Every structure is written in C-alpha cells, then in structure tokens.
Amino acid sequence: LPGQIGQGKRTRLENKMSAVWVVLVCAVLCRRLTGIGAAPICTNAQAGCHALSLANLFDRVIQHSARMHGISNDLHSEFEQYFLPSKNQIGRVSRNCHTSTILTPNGKENAQRMAREELTEVILKLLMAWRDPLWHFHQSMAHHHDFNNFSSNKALEMSDMVHELRKGVEKVAEKMQMLGIISNSVSSQASPEASLPSDSAEWRLMKDYDLLYCFRRDSNKVQNYLKILKCRIVPEHGC
C-alpha cells in the first residue's frame, strides 16, 4: 500500500511537470509568433499597431538582412558541395547578375557620399529585383532529388525574407519621410530581369549557382547599405 501511494504521488508529479512543460513550450512559441506578426509595425502612433523609433526600425531591418545573408551563405556552400566539385565547373561560372543594371555605389566611401534618398532607393530596387528569381529558384530546387528538402526550404525562406525585408525598408523610408529626413521621391521599382535561354540540365545547374552567388553578393550589399544609412541618420545608436 505505501508503494502504491508513492507511485500515485510520482504519477501526479510527472503529470504536473508535463503540464508545466507544455505551458512553457506554448509560451515560447506564442512569444515568437506574436513578436513577429501579432502587433503590426507602423511609423506613427496609429490605433492597433506598435510604433517604433527610427533607430529601432533600422535595427530590425539590419538584423533581418543579416539573417537573410547568413542563409544565402549557407545555401551557396551547400549547392557548391552537392553539385560542383564532381563537375569541376567552378572556374566556368559566368556570374552575370541580373541586377547588374542597378547602379550601386562601389565601396563604403561612395555609399556614404550618396544622397539618402538614392541609397534608400538602391536598397529597395535590389530587394524588388530578387522577389521572382528566388521563387523560381525554389521551384527549381524542388526538382533536384539530390538536393535535400531542408535546403529547398531555405530557398523558399530566402524568398519570403526578401519580401518581408522590402516591407521593413519601406517602413523605414516612410518614417524618414515623416520626420523630414528624406523627400517623398523614394520609389521602389523592379529591375528588369535578364532573359536567360533554356539550356541543358548541366547549364541550368550553373545558372542556379550564378543566382546564388549573385544573391549572396546583393544581400551583403543590402546589409552594408542599411548599416551605412543608419549610421548617417542615427549615429548615436550603435555606430
């Protein structure tokens, strides 16, 4: 009988611990979800949204761009590991990026001298130019059976992150316009995509590799331009 009582206490204790664990897990998940999307971010104190300072808006988009660039680095390395070593094709990569028509400042000093409106517009143009190519890249990866689902999901995640980052940068631009820091002339325009002829499957892989190389390069540009823009406008916050 004492053994049965002790076993009953242990069972109740285990049930309580399980319940507490479930509550903790739910709390963490709910915090992650609500922290991202529950309270819409706005540039001023509108009803039903969370107003952030310009410095906080910059911090958010810079952190987001850093995550996006990190994923592009990982996926570029994985793609190289899966497809390129056995084909000995690394030296033949053309790296003709479809965003080459977008005039971007060469180097940090040129970016610092660029007008705020122009630098903001360059960032938006780069992000807009990658919306469709990344989606098509994800579709292309889905047909490569040698490429694992985890990597294919990363490609889709990059596409979503570009969309979210563009919306975040638009919020930053809206806040700067509201504060009179930049004019209202900033507009995001899609860069024309290069028309690439359909070729052999092997060349298709190389085009995908080119795409990853170019996105890794452009995502690094976006991250650096955002940091430069922030330090020019709110230098007292972490610059």
Buried (B, 14 or more C-beta within 10 A) or exposed (E): EEEEEEEEEEEEEEEEEEEEEEEEEEEEEEEEEEEEEEEEBBBEEEEEEEBBEBBBBBBBBBEBBBBBBEBBBEBBEBBBEBBBEEEEBEEEEEEEBBBEEBEBBEEEEEBEEBEBBBBBBBBBBBBBBBEBBBBBBBEBBBEBEEBEEEBBEBBBBBBEBBBBBBEBBBBBBBBBBEEEBBEEEBEBEEBEEEEEEEEEEEBBBBBBBBBBBBBBBBBBBBBBBBBBBBBBBBEEBEE
